[in-house]
């Protein structure tokens, strides 16, 4: 399978923020977010073809780390992602799958489904990327797929928020699922690839979280390392 990078770091987002983890980032995505912070796995996919035993060996090189994260790009479109997930869980590690929830799980091994449906703020430029804009908008929100994930796995929602009005959109999306979604399972992250931008949005987003009962989710990797690969 095509792998953009494998690295050992601290989980920077979500309920497991700060937990040492090995990240396997697949290359390739069925969306094209305007603010994508990993273009080398989406807009211009790159990487190396890796065999499953090699990936497991790289994870095993960090025996004290008991968490693994499959991320992307969109890992659910990666060739052989299901055998990889099964092999990772067979090592006894906790497996998080970070996905935009546009592809059904179909029984994939997973301990935490980290679901990040994309809001309108993610849409690419309608002039410069007209074809991708159309595809992105038709793909980014798949409520039946999201229900398949939350009905089968422990989950968290991570929404990338760029403006206060995004809250109304995500609340309509959650309501459309017709499921009881606890507010503490919904994490709101400021859209930012720089520390300055993240902090500038933190105050009003934090206030919105307090008012609505959601969890504010800082992005630890940007705080610690900046926006760079391997973190």
SERO-4910 file (N, C-alpha, C, O; in steps of 0.05 Angstrom, whole numbers):
BEGIN
 pado doro    nc1    nc2    nc3   cac1   cac2   cac3    cc1    cc2    cc3    oc1    oc2    oc3
  Unk    A     17    -24      0      0      0      0     18     25      0     40     24      9
  Unk    A      7     47    -10     22     71    -12     21     86     14      0     94     23
  Unk    A     44     90     27     46    102     53     62    128     51     85    128     41
  Unk    A     50    150     60     63    176     60     85    178     81    107    188     76
  Unk    A     79    167    105     99    169    126     90    151    150     66    146    154
  Unk    A    110    142    165    106    129    190    123    143    211    146    148    206
  Unk    A    111    151    233    126    166    253    116    161    281     93    153    285
  Unk    A    133    166    300    128    162    328    125    190    341    144    206    340
  Unk    A    102    196    353     98    222    364     77    221    386     71    199    396
  Unk    A     68    244    394     46    246    413     20    252    398     20    269    380
  Unk    A     -1    239    405    -27    245    392    -34    274    397    -34    283    420
  Unk    A    -39    289    376    -43    318    379    -72    326    380    -78    349    386
  Unk    A    -91    308    374   -119    316    372   -137    295    385   -131    271    386
  Unk    A   -159    304    396   -180    286    405   -177    277    434   -162    288    449
  Unk    A   -192    257    440   -194    247    468   -167    236    478   -162    236    502
  Unk    A   -150    227    460   -125    215    468   -101    234    465    -78    226    462
  Unk    A   -107    260    465    -86    280    462    -64    275    483    -69    272    506
  Unk    A    -39    275    473    -16    271    491     -7    243    494     15    238    505
  Unk    A    -22    224    483    -14    195    486      7    188    465      2    193    441
  Unk    A     30    177    473     49    168    453     37    148    434     24    129    442
  Unk    A     42    153    408     29    136    388     47    134    363     64    151    358
  Unk    A     44    111    349     57    108    323     35    114    302     14    102    302
  Unk    A     42    132    284     23    141    263     31    128    237     55    129    229
  Unk    A     12    116    224     16    106    196     -3    123    179    -27    121    180
  Unk    A     10    140    162     -6    158    145     -6    146    116     14    145    102
  Unk    A    -30    138    108    -33    129     80    -35    153     62    -41    175     70
  Unk    A    -29    148     37    -28    169     17    -51    165     -3    -55    143    -13
  Unk    A    -67    187     -7    -90    185    -25   -115    193     -9   -118    186     14
  Unk    A   -132    209    -22   -156    219     -9   -178    223    -29   -173    229    -53
  Unk    A   -203    219    -21   -226    223    -38   -238    250    -35   -259    256    -46
  Unk    A   -226    268    -18   -234    295    -14   -210    313    -21   -187    304    -24
  Unk    A   -216    340    -23   -195    359    -27   -201    384    -11   -212    404    -22
  Unk    A   -194    383     14   -201    406     32   -183    430     26   -159    428     21
  Unk    A   -196    453     25   -181    478     19   -159    483     39   -138    493     31
  Unk    A   -163    476     64   -143    481     85   -127    457     92   -114    456    114
  Unk    A   -126    436     75   -113    411     82    -84    416     91    -69    431     79
  Unk    A    -77    404    114    -50    407    125    -32    384    118     -9    384    127
  Unk    A    -42    365    102    -25    343     92    -29    340     62    -37    319     53
  Unk    A    -22    360     47    -26    359     18    -10    336      4    -18    327    -17
  Unk    A     11    328     17     27    306      6     13    279      8     23    259     -3
  Unk    A    -10    279     22    -26    254     23    -53    258     10    -70    240     11
  Unk    A    -58    281     -2    -84    286    -15    -81    300    -42    -84    288    -63
  Unk    A    -76    326    -41    -74    342    -66    -52    331    -84    -56    330   -109
  Unk    A    -30    323    -73     -8    313    -89      3    288    -75     25    289    -63
  Unk    A    -12    266    -77     -4    242    -61     24    232    -68     32    229    -91
  Unk    A     39    227    -47     66    217    -50     71    196    -29     56    194     -9
  Unk    A     92    181    -32     99    161    -12    113    137    -24    122    139    -47
  Unk    A    114    116     -9    128     92    -18    108     68    -15     92     67      4
  Unk    A    111     49    -33     96     24    -30    108      8     -8    132      1     -9
  Unk    A     92      2     12    102    -13     35     87    -39     39     63    -41     34
  Unk    A    101    -60     48     89    -85     54     80    -86     82     91    -73    100
  Unk    A     58   -101     87     47   -103    114     67   -111    135     69    -99    156
  Unk    A     83   -132    131    103   -140    151    122   -118    158    131   -116    181
  Unk    A    130   -102    139    149    -80    144    136    -59    162    149    -48    179
  Unk    A    110    -54    157     96    -34    174     93    -44    202     97    -29    221
  Unk    A     87    -69    206     85    -80    233    112    -79    247    113    -73    271
  Unk    A    133    -85    233    160    -84    245    167    -56    253    179    -52    274
  Unk    A    158    -36    238    164     -8    245    148      0    270    158     15    287
  Unk    A    124    -10    273    109     -5    297    122    -20    321    124     -8    342
  Unk    A    130    -44    317    142    -60    338    169    -48    348    178    -55    369
  Unk    A    180    -31    332    205    -18    340    201      1    363    220     12    374
  Unk    A    176      6    371    169     24    393    153      8    414    129     12    416
  Unk    A    166    -11    428    151    -30    445    136    -16    468    116    -27    478
  Unk    A    145      7    477    132     20    499    107     35    491     91     44    507
  Unk    A    103     38    465     80     53    454     58     34    447     62     16    430
  Unk    A     36     36    460     14     17    457     -9     28    441    -30     15    439
  Unk    A     -6     51    429    -27     62    412    -16     66    383      6     75    379
  Unk    A    -33     59    364    -27     63    336    -50     79    323    -73     75    330
  Unk    A    -43     97    305    -63    113    291    -60    109    261    -39    113    250
  Unk    A    -82    101    249    -83    100    219    -96    126    210   -119    132    217
  Unk    A    -82    141    194    -91    167    186    -85    171    156    -75    153    143
  Unk    A    -90    195    146    -85    199    118    -80    229    112    -70    243    129
  Unk    A    -87    238     88   -105    226     69   -130    214     81   -139    222    103
  Unk    A   -141    195     67   -164    180     77   -156    150     78   -155    137     57
  Unk    A   -150    140    102   -140    113    104   -160     92     94   -152     70     85
  Unk    A   -186     98     95   -206     78     87   -207     72     57   -220     53     49
  Unk    A   -193     88     41   -192     81     13   -165     67      5   -161     61    -18
  Unk    A   -148     63     25   -122     52     20   -125     22     15   -140      8     28
  Unk    A   -110     12     -4   -109    -17    -10    -99    -32     14    -79    -24     26
  Unk    A   -113    -53     21   -105    -71     43   -106    -58     70    -92    -67     89
  Unk    A   -123    -37     73   -125    -25    100   -137    -44    120   -130    -43    144
  Unk    A   -155    -61    112   -168    -79    131   -148   -100    141   -147   -105    165
  Unk    A   -132   -113    124   -112   -131    135    -92   -117    152    -82   -128    172
  Unk    A    -85    -92    146    -66    -77    162    -79    -72    190    -65    -75    210
  Unk    A   -104    -63    190   -117    -58    216   -118    -84    233   -113    -83    257
  Unk    A   -124   -106    221   -126   -131    235    -98   -139    247    -96   -148    269
  Unk    A    -77   -135    231    -50   -142    240    -41   -124    263    -28   -133    281
  Unk    A    -48    -98    261    -41    -80    283    -55    -87    309    -42    -87    330
  Unk    A    -80    -94    308    -95   -101    332    -85   -128    343    -86   -133    367
  Unk    A    -75   -145    325    -65   -171    334    -40   -168    351    -32   -186    365
  Unk    A    -26   -145    349     -3   -140    366    -11   -132    394      6   -129    412
  Unk    A    -37   -128    399    -47   -121    425    -48    -91    430    -53    -82    452
  Unk    A    -44    -75    408    -44    -46    411    -72    -35    406    -89    -48    394
  Unk    A    -76    -11    417   -101      4    412    -99     18    386    -79     31    380
  Unk    A   -120     14    369   -119     25    342   -141     47    339   -164     42    342
  Unk    A   -131     71    332   -149     93    324   -149     95    294   -127     94    282
  Unk    A   -172     98    282   -174    104    254   -185    132    251   -207    138    259
  Unk    A   -169    149    238   -177    177    233   -188    179    205   -174    174    186
  Unk    A   -214    185    203   -227    183    177   -248    206    174   -259    215    194
  Unk    A   -253    214    150   -274    234    145   -302    221    144   -322    234    141
  Unk    A   -302    195    148   -327    179    150   -344    181    125   -368    185    125
  Unk    A   -330    178    102   -344    177     76   -344    149     65   -357    144     44
  Unk    A   -330    131     78   -328    103     70   -337     85     93   -327     88    115
  Unk    A   -355     66     87   -366     49    108   -344     32    121   -326     23    106
  Unk    A   -346     26    147   -326     10    160   -326    -20    151   -304    -32    149
  Unk    A   -349    -31    146   -351    -59    137   -334    -78    155   -321    -95    145
  Unk    A   -336    -74    181   -324    -92    200   -294    -89    204   -282   -106    217
  Unk    A   -282    -67    196   -254    -63    200   -247    -63    230   -263    -53    246
  Unk    A   -224    -74    237   -215    -74    264   -209    -45    273   -195    -31    259
  Unk    A   -220    -37    296   -217     -9    305   -225     -7    334   -246    -18    342
  Unk    A   -209      7    350   -215     12    378   -227     39    383   -242     43    402
  Unk    A   -220     58    366   -232     85    367   -235     96    339   -215    100    325
  Unk    A   -260    101    331   -265    114    306   -265    144    310   -283    155    323
  Unk    A   -245    157    299   -242    186    301   -253    198    276   -240    199    255
  Unk    A   -278    208    278   -293    216    254   -292    246    251   -298    261    269
  Unk    A   -284    254    227   -281    282    221   -296    290    196   -284    296    175
  Unk    A   -323    290    197   -338    299    173   -331    328    167   -327    344    185
  Unk    A   -329    334    142   -320    360    133   -344    380    130   -365    373    119
  Unk    A   -340    404    139   -360    425    137   -356    441    111   -337    436     96
  Unk    A   -374    459    105   -372    475     81   -346    491     80   -336    496     58
  Unk    A   -335    498    103   -310    513    103   -287    498     90   -266    509     84
  Unk    A   -290    472     85   -269    456     73   -269    456     43   -250    447     30
  Unk    A   -290    467     30   -293    464      1   -271    479    -14   -264    502     -7
  Unk    A   -260    466    -34   -239    480    -50   -250    502    -67   -275    504    -72
  Unk    A   -233    519    -77   -241    542    -93   -257    534   -117   -249    516   -132
  Unk    A   -281    546   -121   -299    538   -143   -289    545   -171   -298    534   -190
  Unk    A   -270    563   -172   -259    571   -198   -234    555   -204   -232    543   -225
  Unk    A   -215    556   -186   -190    543   -190   -192    513   -191   -177    499   -205
  Unk    A   -211    502   -175   -214    473   -172   -243    465   -176   -254    451   -159
  Unk    A   -255    473   -198   -283    469   -202   -291    439   -201   -311    432   -188
  Unk    A   -276    422   -214   -283    393   -214   -281    381   -187   -299    366   -178
  Unk    A   -260    388   -173   -256    377   -146   -277    388   -127   -286    375   -108
  Unk    A   -285    413   -131   -305    426   -114   -331    409   -116   -344    403    -95
  Unk    A   -339    403   -140   -363    387   -144   -362    360   -131   -380    351   -117
  Unk    A   -339    346   -135   -336    320   -123   -335    321    -93   -347    305    -79
  Unk    A   -320    341    -83   -317    344    -54   -344    349    -41   -350    336    -20
  Unk    A   -360    366    -52   -386    373    -40   -405    349    -41   -422    346    -24
  Unk    A   -402    333    -62   -420    309    -64   -412    287    -45   -427    268    -40
  Unk    A   -387    288    -35   -376    265    -20   -373    271     10   -375    252     26
  Unk    A   -369    296     18   -359    302     45   -378    294     67   -369    289     90
  Unk    A   -404    292     62   -423    286     84   -440    262     75   -456    264     57
  Unk    A   -435    240     89   -449    215     83   -462    204    109   -450    188    123
  Unk    A   -486    214    116   -497    207    142   -501    177    146   -498    167    168
  Unk    A   -508    162    125   -511    133    128   -485    120    136   -484    101    152
  Unk    A   -463    130    124   -437    119    131   -429    126    160   -419    110    174
  Unk    A   -435    151    167   -428    159    195   -444    142    215   -432    134    235
  Unk    A   -469    137    209   -485    120    227   -473     92    229   -472     80    251
  Unk    A   -462     82    207   -450     55    208   -426     55    227   -421     35    241
  Unk    A   -411     76    227   -388     78    245   -397     80    274   -387     65    291
  Unk    A   -415     99    280   -421    104    308   -438     81    320   -439     78    345
  Unk    A   -451     66    304   -467     43    314   -450     19    320   -458      1    334
  Unk    A   -425     19    310   -409     -5    312   -383     -2    329   -372    -22    338
  Unk    A   -375     23    334   -349     27    347   -350     49    368   -367     67    367
  Unk    A   -332     48    388   -328     72    404   -319     95    385   -304     90    366
  Unk    A   -328    119    390   -323    140    370   -319    167    383   -325    171    407
  Unk    A   -308    185    368   -307    213    374   -312    228    348   -304    219    327
  Unk    A   -324    252    350   -326    270    327   -306    292    331   -303    303    352
  Unk    A   -292    298    309   -274    321    308   -282    339    285   -279    331    262
  Unk    A   -292    363    291   -299    382    270   -279    404    269   -271    415    290
  Unk    A   -270    411    245   -252    433    241   -269    458    237   -285    461    218
  Unk    A   -266    477    256   -283    501    256   -267    526    249   -246    531    260
  Unk    A   -277    541    229   -263    565    220   -277    590    227   -265    612    228
  Unk    A   -303    589    233   -319    613    238   -343    605    256   -351    582    256
  Unk    A   -353    624    272   -374    617    290   -399    604    278   -411    586    290
  Unk    A   -405    612    253   -429    601    240   -426    571    233   -446    558    227
  Unk    A   -402    561    234   -398    532    229   -413    515    250   -420    492    244
  Unk    A   -417    526    274   -431    511    295   -459    503    286   -467    481    291
  Unk    A   -473    521    273   -500    515    264   -500    493    244   -517    475    245
  Unk    A   -480    493    226   -479    473    205   -474    445    218   -487    426    211
  Unk    A   -454    444    236   -448    418    248   -471    407    265   -475    383    267
  Unk    A   -486    425    278   -508    416    294   -531    405    276   -544    386    284
  Unk    A   -535    416    253   -554    405    234   -545    377    224   -561    359    221
  Unk    A   -519    374    220   -508    348    212   -512    327    233   -520    305    228
  Unk    A   -506    334    258   -509    315    280   -539    308    284   -545    285    289
  Unk    A   -556    328    281   -585    322    284   -595    303    262   -612    287    267
  Unk    A   -583    305    238   -592    288    216   -585    259    221   -596    241    207
  Unk    A   -566    254    239   -559    226    244   -581    211    260   -582    186    259
  Unk    A   -598    226    273   -620    213    289   -609    193    309   -619    171    312
  Unk    A   -588    201    322   -576    186    344   -571    205    367   -569    229    364
  Unk    A   -570    193    391   -564    209    415   -533    212    417   -519    193    425
  Unk    A   -523    235    409   -494    240    409   -487    256    434   -494    280    435
  Unk    A   -473    244    453   -466    260    477   -448    284    469   -431    281    452
  Unk    A   -454    307    481   -439    331    473   -409    328    478   -392    339    463
  Unk    A   -401    312    498   -373    309    504   -358    292    483   -333    291    483
  Unk    A   -373    279    466   -361    263    444   -356    280    419   -345    270    399
  Unk    A   -363    306    421   -360    324    398   -338    344    405   -342    360    422
  Unk    A   -316    342    390   -293    359    395   -290    379    373   -291    372    349
  Unk    A   -287    405    380   -285    426    361   -257    437    360   -246    446    380
  Unk    A   -244    436    337   -217    444    333   -215    469    316   -229    471    296
  Unk    A   -199    489    324   -196    512    307   -181    506    282   -161    492    282
  Unk    A   -191    515    259   -178    511    234   -153    529    234   -155    553    234
  Unk    A   -130    516    232   -105    531    233    -81    513    227    -81    489    234
  Unk    A    -61    524    214    -36    509    210    -13    525    223     10    517    220
  Unk    A    -20    546    237      1    561    252     -9    565    280    -33    566    286
  Unk    A     10    568    298      4    573    327    -11    599    330    -30    600    346
  Unk    A     -4    619    316    -16    645    319    -46    644    310    -63    654    324
  Unk    A    -51    631    288    -79    629    279    -95    612    297   -119    618    303
  Unk    A    -84    590    307    -98    573    325   -106    588    351   -129    586    360
  Unk    A    -87    603    362    -93    618    386   -113    640    381   -129    647    399
  Unk    A   -112    652    358   -131    674    352   -160    664    351   -178    679    356
  Unk    A   -164    639    345   -191    627    344   -198    613    369   -222    606    373
  Unk    A   -179    609    387   -184    593    411   -204    606    429   -221    592    441
  Unk    A   -203    632    433   -220    646    452   -249    643    445   -265    634    462
  Unk    A   -257    651    420   -285    650    413   -295    622    410   -318    616    416
  Unk    A   -277    603    401   -286    576    399   -290    563    426   -308    548    431
  Unk    A   -272    570    445   -275    560    472   -301    570    485   -314    555    499
  Unk    A   -308    595    480   -333    606    490   -357    591    478   -376    586    492
  Unk    A   -355    585    452   -377    570    440   -380    542    452   -402    532    456
  Unk    A   -357    530    457   -358    503    470   -371    505    497   -387    487    504
  Unk    A   -364    525    513   -376    528    539   -406    532    537   -422    522    553
  Unk    A   -414    548    517   -443    554    514   -459    531    504   -482    527    512
  Unk    A   -447    514    487   -462    492    474   -456    465    487   -470    445    482
  Unk    A   -436    463    504   -430    437    517   -411    419    502   -409    395    510
  Unk    A   -398    429    481   -379    412    466   -351    414    479   -346    431    496
  Unk    A   -333    397    470   -306    397    480   -289    414    461   -289    411    437
  Unk    A   -274    432    473   -254    447    457   -230    429    453   -220    416    472
  Unk    A   -219    428    429   -196    410    423   -174    427    411   -174    434    387
  Unk    A   -154    433    428   -130    445    418   -115    425    401   -121    401    402
  Unk    A    -96    434    386    -80    417    368    -51    417    379    -35    433    371
  Unk    A    -46    397    396    -21    396    411      4    395    393     24    407    399
  Unk    A      2    381    370     25    379    353     34    406    341     57    411    338
  Unk    A     14    423    336     21    450    326     34    466    349     53    481    345
  Unk    A     23    463    373     34    477    396     63    469    401     80    486    407
  Unk    A     69    443    399     95    433    406    115    434    383    139    441    387
  Unk    A    106    429    358    125    425    336    121    443    313    138    446    295
  Unk    A     98    457    311     91    472    288     79    454    267     75    430    271
  Unk    A     73    465    244     60    450    222     82    437    205     91    449    185
  Unk    A     90    413    212    110    400    196    106    369    197     92    359    214
  Unk    A    117    356    178    114    327    175    127    313    199    145    323    212
  Unk    A    117    288    203    129    271    223    122    279    252    136    272    271
  Unk    A    100    294    255     93    302    282     64    296    288     54    301    310
***
